[in-house]
Each structure stands twice: as C-alpha cells, then as structure tokens.
Amino acid sequence: MSASPSPAVLTGKSGLLTAASDLFWRRPGLLLVLMLAPPLLWLGVIYIGSLIALLLQSFFSIDEFSGLIVYEFTLSTYKQLLLAANFDIILRTVVMASLVTITSAILAFPIAYYAARYAQGKWKALFYLGVMLPLWSSYLVKIYAWKLILAKEGILTWAFEKLHLSWLLDGVLSLPVIGGNSLSVSYIGTFIVFVYIWLPYMILPTQAALERVPGNLIEAAGDLGATPSQTFRTVILPLALPGIIAGSIFTFSLTLGDYIIPQIVGSSRLFIGQAVYTQQGTAGNVPLAAAFSVVPILIMALYLWAAKKKGAFDAL
C-alpha cells in the first residue's frame, strides 16, 4: 500500500494584524499593559488627579475683603475646621455614620445568617431578590417616599394614632437634639432613612462571610459541649467578623459623604456632605469645602487600614 499523502501545511496570512498577534503572543506582558493603560490613565488623571487638586485647594485661603482665593500655602483653612460650628458638623456626621453602621450590622446579621445557613433553592433566590430589589429603584424616589411616611400626616403617625400610641411618638419627638416637629424633620428620621438605604450593603458581605463558615466547626463546638451562645461568640462571630467589617466600610463611608438624605429628611443642622456643597456652591469658599472633603478621606483611610488588619477585604 502506498502511504497516504501528508496534509499540507497552511501558511498564515501576512499583514499588520498577524504581526501584532505574533508580537502579543511572544510578549503577553505588552498586551496586558495596552489593555490596562486606558482605565489606569482614566483613574490616574480623572480620579486621583482630582483628589490631588482638591487636596491642594485645601491649603489655600479666602481673602476676607475681596472673597477671592489666595493661592499661598497656609494651614488657616484647616484651623477653621476646629471652630465650634465646623467641628460640630464633623462630630455629628461621624456619630451618625457610626450609629448607622452599628445598627445595620445588628439588623443584617440574623437576616444574613438565615440566608447562609437555612435558605435553600427558591428561598435563597427570594432572599437575594428581597435584598437587591430596593437597590434597583431610584435613590431619590426612596428618600421622598420615606419623607412622606415619616411626615406628620404620614402613615406612621396614623398607625401610632390607631394603636393609641401617639403619646409614645410625642415623647420621642420631644427628646432634645434628636427630636423635632415630626420624624421627617428630626435626626431620628435621618437615621431611619440612612439605615434603610445602606442596609443591603451590610447584608450581602455578611452573608458571604457566613457562607464560608464550615458547618463541621459549628457541629464540633456542639459536640464539645459549647452552648449556642458560646458557639456564636467563639466560632461564628470571629469567622463572620471580616464580612461585617467589609459591610461597615460601605455603610460608614456612604453615610459620611451623603448630603442628599440629610437635605430631604432631617433638621437644618448640616452634615459634612452638606457643608461641602454649601461652601463650594452658595458661600463660594472652595478651600474650606476642600478641607471638609479631606476629613472623610482621612477617616476612611484610617478605617480601611484597620479593616485590612482584620482581613475584611477577604470577604468583599
């Protein structure tokens, strides 16, 4: 028998595209650089560049007579942050962000634990749908809806009246600092809306962390005689803590920088976001607005450093 003819060797097409393909095949690092260059340039010029410009603006000052920016290096603008009115804004914002974060963690944990340990099949799908659904609706629509709910003529006041608990609502609203004429113009209302808006950002990382907790560790703790509370303190909570911290990064930072919620629901006292908006827009004091903007950046830098130490980024 004669040997079958060997298949012909196909020669590649010559051209610019073929040459580029050969070059990228020989040098995969070059392809990686070309792919990453546009987004890194955008990030470096637009985002980091704007932050650097903002930081530089904070070291300038405003001439008291002309109202013009004096482009000379000074720390006087940062000294203004220590004035009683400005420091109260910073303290108010940090306290609100801390309370929102703690409350979100307390509310999110049982929901996330049930979804991670017990929900299966369609129930887990319903869980994800229930958590994600509020994120799909308009941010402003949700805030204005809550303003109507919390208003003096809103459904919440009506519910208290029907339950003959108006005295309780009036007592809460009469509390100093946090009270007001109605929930929609009080710190309590601002707090409620903050928790509602940012709660999904706490639930999802916590649920992801709880799903990584091996079930055999919980069973082993029970076999060794640990009570449910001991199992929670020594096994579940330490392993879920990175997820809780990861969620707190979202809730804390988003509350620090938000200026829309306090503008619509709450009292006339400013938060950092509102102070930046007012100083940059109405007052025209860009250096002071920049100095206010640096405050949450520094706070979040310290917070992220502490979160990294706790391994929070492993749960993101």
N, C-alpha and C positions, 0 to 999 in steps of 0.2 A: 504493500500500500504506500501511496505517496503521502508525504506529510502535508497536513493542511497548511495553507498559506498563513503566515503570521499577520495579525491585524496591523494595519497601517498606523503609524504614529501621527497623531494630529498635532499640527503646529499651531501655536497660539497666534491670535491676531496681534499685529503690531499697532501701536498707537499710543497716544498720551495716557488714556485710561489704563491700558495694560501696563505701561511703565510705572504709573502711580500705584497700581495694585501690587506690582512686584516690589516696589520700594517699601510699601506699607507691610508687605509680608516679611521682607527681610528686616525691617525696623518697626516692630509693633509699638515701641515707645513713642515714635514720631506720630503715629495715628492717634495714640492716647492724648498727646499734647495738643494736636489740632482739634480733637473733639472737646477737650476741656477748656481750651483757650477762650472761646466766646462767653460761656457762662461765668468763668473766673474773671474775665475782663469786666463783664457787666456787674458782678458782685463787687469787684475792687473799685471800679470808678463810681458807680451809682450808689452803692450801699455804704461801703467803707469810706469812700471819698466824702459822701455827705455827712457821715458821722464825724470825720476829722474836721470838716468845715464847721460843723455845729460846735465841736469842742473849742475850736479857735475863736468862734464868736463869743463864747462864754468868758474869754479872757479880755474882752473889750468892755467899754462902759458907755453910758449915755451922758451927753452934756446936759446939765440941768437947765441951762438957759435956752439953747437952740434946739434941744431934743434930738440932735444928730449923734451918730455913733462915733466915738473917739477911738481910733484904731491904734491904741497904745496898750501894751501889756499891763494888766492890773488884776489884782485879786479882789477889788472892791465889789464886783458883782456877786462873787461868792459870799462875801460878808453880808450882803443883803439877805441871803437865804437864812441867816441866823436871826434876823429881825423877828419879833414875836409873831406878826401876821403871816410871814412866809414860812417860818418854822412850824406853825400850827397846821399849815396846808400839808407839809411833808409828813408830820406826825399823824394827821388824820388819815392820809392816804395809806400809810404803812399799817396802821391799826386796822383799817377796813380790809386791806388785802390779806392781812394775817387771819382775821376772823372769817373771811370768806373761804380761805384755804382750809382752815381747821374744820369748819362746818361742812364743806364739800367732802373732805376726807371721811368724816363721821357718817354722812349720808351715803357716800359712794361705796363704802366697804361692804355692808351687808348685801347691797344690790350686786356688786361685782362678785362677791363670794358665792351667792346663789347661782349666778350665771356660770361661774367657773367650775363649781363642784356638782351642781344638780341639774342644771338646764341641759337638755339634750334635743337633738333634731330640730323640729319646728319651734320648740320653745326657745332654743338658743337663737334661732333666726328672728323670732319675735322680740327677743331681748335686744339684739342689735338694731332692729328696726325702731324699737321704742327709744333707744338711746340716741340714734342718729337722726331720727325724724325732726326733732327741734332744730338741728343744725342745718336742715335743708330749707327752712323758712327764713324770711327776711329778718335780719337783725333788728331793724327799726320797727317793723311790724310787731315783733315780740315785745319790745320795750313799751311801745304805745299801748299794746294790749294789757300789759301789766299796769300801766298808769291808770287805765280805765277800771281794772279790777280793784286797785288799791285806793281809788278816789273815794271821797266822802259819800258820793252817791253810787258807789260801785257795788258789785255783787258781794264782796267780802263784808262790807258794812251791813248790807241787807241780811246776810247769813247770821251775823252776830245778833242782829235785832230779832230775827226769827227764833234764835236759840235763847233769847233773853240774856245774852252775854254782853250787851252794849256797855255795861259798867266795866267789864274787863278791858274792852278795847279802849274806852275812855281813860282808864287808868294807865294803860300802856302809853297812850299818846300824850298823857300829862307828864311823863317822865322827862326830867331835864336832859338837854343835849340831844338825845336820840328821838324824842317825841316831836309832835307838831300838830297842825290842824287836822291832818289826815295822814294815812300811811303813805300816800303818794307824794307828800312834801316832807318826809322825815327820813332820818338815817336808817330807820328800820325798813322802810320801803326800798331804799337804795340797796341795802344789804340783801333783802329777799330777791331782788331782780338780779343782782350780781351772782348769787348762788345758783339761781335758775339757769342763767345764761352759760356759766362756766362749768356746771356740774358734769356734763358729758366728758369734758376734758380730764376730769379726775376719774370717772368710772372706767374708761377704756384702758388706761395704763395699769390701773389697779387690777382689773380683771385679767389682763395679760400676765401680770406677775403671779396672780393666784393660780392661774392655769399651769404655771411652771412648778408649783409646789408638788413634789411627789406624794401620791396618796399613801405609799407604804410608810413614809415618815410619820404621817398622822396616825396610821394604824399601829406603828411601833410605839409611839408615845402612849397610846391607849393600852397596849399590851404591857407596858412597863409601869402602869398604874397611874398615869397622869390624868388629872381631871380635865374636863373640857376647857376650863379657864386656864389651866396650866399649859395645855396643848396650844391654846391660842397665843399665850404670852411667849412661850419658848420655841414654838415651831412655826406657826402660821404667820404671826405678825413680823418676826425678823425676816422671813423669806419674802413677805409681801411688801416690806418697807421700801425697797428700791422703786417699786411701781407707784406707791403712794407719793414718794418724793418726786418721781417723774411727773405725776399728775399735778403736784403742787407747783412745779415750775410753770405750767400753763396757767393755772388759776391765779397764782400770785403775780406773775408778770403781766397778765392781761388785765387784772384789776388795777395794778399800779399805773398802767398807761391809759386806761379808758377814760374818756371825757364825755361820751355821749350819754351813758346811763345816768351819771350824776346831774347832767344838764336837764334831762327829761324827768327823772324820778329822784326827788331829794330836795334838800333845803338849798338856800342860797350860798352856803359855805362851800368854798372851792376845794377841789382835789388837784393833784399835780397836773393831770392832763388838761383840766380846765384852766389852770394857771398858765400853762404854756400857750394854750390857744388865745387867752386874753392878752397876755403880754406881747405875743407876736403879732396879733391882729389889731385889737382895739387900742391898746396902750402904745404899740409900736416900739416896745423895749425888747429888741431881739436879743441882746446879751443876757438879760435876765431870763428870758424864755429859754435860751440855750443852757443857762446854768440850772434851771429847773429840770431840763431834759436830761442833764448829766446825772442827776440824783438817782432816778430809777435804773440807769445803766450801771452805776456803781453798786447799787443794792443787788441787782440781778447778777453782776459779776461775782460778788461775794457768795450769793446764794447758789449759783451754779458751781462754784468751786467746792462749796460744802456738799452739794448734791453729788458731785463727781466722786468725792471721797466715800460716799455711801453707796456708790455703784448704781446711781439712779439711771444713768444713760444706758445701762444694760437692759432696762425694761421699756425703753422707748420704741 
